[in-house]
């Protein structure tokens, strides 16, 4: 019989602050680049007539204390209209030596925090040191999480949030940011731009971006959707979390290939983990446009869950059950 720690949504929020999660993301992405953490491409499973689809994301990390993980997720596009996160599910950690389950965590909280934390790592790695204006497009779960995660990364003088529904933008912005009247106004003169939308077509244009801008593209993680226009993809130093994910899931990358604007993976400078591991270079000049295409990785869920479980045990939160 094994003991399993259950962490609710609120437990995860308490145990996984953005800056601690960002450190865990940097570590696991570098480990993945070195081959010390492994995962297959995630499986996205549609069912005819269903209101959403399922995603399965397994991973493994070796070392002295090996661990397996599995995120099982239902992605429900109608949930935001109900006031719910579109991502619902669990992340399970398994002992890497004997296979016994050790912890089960709310996947909605893990996904929100770790996705924004990875953007924070990309921003502190690729954005200019003198970046002072931050723009966030999207005021849903990820918009809010990115505001929490990115504000500490640089001493921003101005932060703007845009969403088609202005009241949503104002609610997310609170007293930490300004609600912009349009996407173009939000991005104007921005040094760091976050795209955390459910858009099917580009939400920004290349000519809106200033020299030296850094863009984190987080939404539109299926081949039929995109947040970036082809010109932005073509003009950028393009980084990704995973080349395999990029060529299978990133609509703007696939369309730029189809249109002949880029020449395959030669256009991809590297994975973020490769930059962190010193395998490929980061930003080369202050005028360079850098783009990080985030698609979400199972190894990120593994590391975020481990970080949350360790903190929860120290804090004495969560519920232990016997299986």
N, C-alpha and C positions, 0 to 999 in steps of 0.2 A: 504494500500500500504506500502511495506517495502523497506528500503534502504539496498542494498547489496554492500559490498566492493569487488571489483575484483582485485586480485593480480596476475600479470603476472609472468613469469619465472624470469625475472630480478628483479621484485619487491620482490619476495620471497628471492632471493639471498641477496638483500640488507637488508631485515628485519630480517633474521634468521641466524646470525653468528653461527658457529659451537659450540663455548663454551656456548653461551646462550641456544642453542638448547639442548646441553647435560644436562644442569641443568633441563630443562623442561622434558627431557626423564627420568632422575632419579626420578623426582617427580611423574610422571604419572605411571611409572612401580611399584613404591612402593605403590601408591594408588590402582593400580590394584591388587596387592598382598593382600591388606587389604579389597578388595571388593568394593572400592569406585568408580571404573571405570569398565565398563563391555563391552564385545564384544562377538559375536559368531565367530566360525571358518570362515575364509573368504571363499567366494564362487568363484571358478574358473570355468568359463563357456567356453567350446570350441564350435565352430561351424564348421560343416563339410565344407571343402573347403576354410575356412578363413585363412588369412595370419598370424593370431595371435589368442589370446583368451582374454576374459574379466575377470576382477577380481572385486569383490564387497566387500568392507570392512566397515561395519557400526560399530559405537561405541557410548557409552553414558558415561558421567561423571556427578555425582550428586554434591551436595553441595549448597552453597548460590546462585551460578550462573550456573545452570545446562546447559549442552550443548549436542546436538547430532552431529555426524559427519558421512559423507559417502565419502569414496574414491571410485571412479569409474575409473577403469584403463583398458586400452588396452595394453597388453604385446605383442610386435611385435619383434620376434627374428631377423628379417631381417634389423631392423633399424640401428644397429651399422655400417653395411656396407655402409649405406647412410650418415653416420656422425650424426645420431640421437640417442637419448636415446631410449632404447627398451621399457621404461615405459612412456606412454602418457595418460593423463586424468586430472581429477579434484578432489580436496578435497572441500567438501561443509560443512560449519558449520551452524547448525540450533539452534535457541533459544530453550533451554530445557523446558521453561515454556509454550510457545505458538506455537512452531514448525516452526516459520517463518525462512526462510533462512537469514543468516547474512553475510556470506562471501563465495566467491568461489576463490580457489587458484590453480595455476598450480601444478599438482601432480608430475610431473617429478622432479621439484626442491625440493618439500617437501620430496619426497621419498629419493632422494640422500642425502640430508642434515640430515634427521632424522635417516636414517640407519647408517650412519657413526657416528653420535652423540651417538647412542646406543652402538656401538662398543667402542667409547671413554669412556662411562660410565663403560662398562664391563672391559676395560683395567685398568682404574684407581681403580676399585673395586677388580679385581682378579689378575692382573699382579704384579710381585715382585716390591718393591719400588726401587730396584737398577737396573731395566731393562734399558739397554743402547743401544740395537740393535733392530731396527724395520725392518721387512720385509713385503712388500706388494706384493702379487701375483695378477695381474690384473691391467690393465692400462686404463680401460674404465671409465665410469661415477663414479662408486663406488670406483675404485682405486684412482682417483683424490680426491674424497670427503673424503676418509679415510686418505689420506696424510694431508689434511687440518685439519681434526678433531683430529688425533692421535699425531701429532708432539708436540702439547702443553701439552700432558698428562704426559710425562716423559721427563727428560733431555737427549734425545737420542744422543749418540755420532755418530751413524752411522745409515743411513736409506737407504734401498735398495728396488728397484722396479723391478719386472720381468713381462714380457709379451712375448708371442711367437713372436710377431712382435717387434723387438728391437727399431724401431723408435717410436712406441707408448710408450714403456717404457721410452725412453729418453725424450719424450715430457712431459709425466706425471712427471717424476723425476725433470726436470728443474734443478735449482741450489740448490734444497733442498735435493736431494737424488742421489744415484748412480744407474744406470741401470745395473742389474745383467745379466750374460750371460746364466744362467739356473735357474730353480726353486730351485734346490739343493744348488746352490751357494748363492741364495738370503736368503735361510732359515738357512744356516750354522751359528751356534753360535747365532742365533737370539733369543732374549728374548721375543719378541712379534711378532706374525705372523698374518697377515690378508690374508684371502682367499676371493677374490672378483672376481671370475671367472664365466664363463659360461660352465665350464667343466662338462662332463657327468661321468668321472671317476676320481679317486683320483689324486690330483696334488702334494701332499706331501706324504712322508712315515714316519712312526713312528721313524725309526732309524735316520732320519735327525734332529729330534728335541732334543735340549739339555735339561737336567734336569732343572725343574723350568720354562719351557717355558709356555707362555700363547698364545692360538690360538683363533682368532675370525673367525669363518666360516660363510660367509655371502652369497655366491652364492649357486647355485644348490638347489633351494628351492622347488623342486618337488620330489616325491618319486622315480622317475626313474633316478635321477642324484645324484652325490655325489662328494665332494671335499676331504674328509678325508678317509683314509684307515681304515679297521676294527680294526687294532692293535692300532691306535691312539684313536679311540673311546673307546676301551676296557681298555686302560691304563690310561685314563684321569679321572680327576674329572670333570664330564660333567654338564654344566649349559645350560639353554635355556631361551628364552624369554617367551615361553608358552609350557607347557607339552602337551596340546591338539594339538598345531601346530606340535610339535616334532613327536608325534606318528602318525600324519596324513600326514606330508609333508617332513620329513627329511630322505632322502634316505640312508645315511650312518648309521643312527640309526636303521632303519628298517632292513637293511642288516645285521648289527651286531646282531640283535635279531634273524634273520633267521638262521644265522650261529652258533648261540649258544654262541657267544663270550661275551654277556652280558645277564643279567636276568631281562629284562623289566625295569620298571620305578624305581626299586630299585637302578639301576645304575645312575640315574639322581640325582645329589645332590640337585638341586633346580632350581627355576626360578631366574633370575637376580633380579627381583623386590622383591623376598622373601629375598635375601641377603640384599638388600637396606633397607628393612623394619625390618631387624633383626630377621627374622623368621627362616632362615637356615644359616649355617656358610659359609664363603668364603674360600679362600685359607688357607690350614692348615699347610703348610711347604714351605720353599724356594725351595725344590726339586720336589714338586708336579707339574705334568703337568695339567694345567687347559684348558678346551675348552669351549668356549661360542658359542652355535649354534643359530645363529640369523635367524629368518624366517620372521620377519616383522609383526607388530601388528597394528590393527586399532586404538587402544588407543594412539599409538605413533603418528599416523597421526593427531589425534584430538589435542593432546598437542602441536605438532609442528605448526599446523595451528593456534591455539589460540595464541601461542607465536608470530608468524609472524604477525598476524592481530593487536595485541596490539602494537607491535613495529611500524608497518606501519602507524597506526593512529597517533602515537606520531611524526613520521617523516613526515607525510603529503604526503605519497606516495600511489599509487593505484588509482582506479577509482570507484567512487560511482555511482550506477545505481538504479533506482526505478523499482521494479517488480510489 
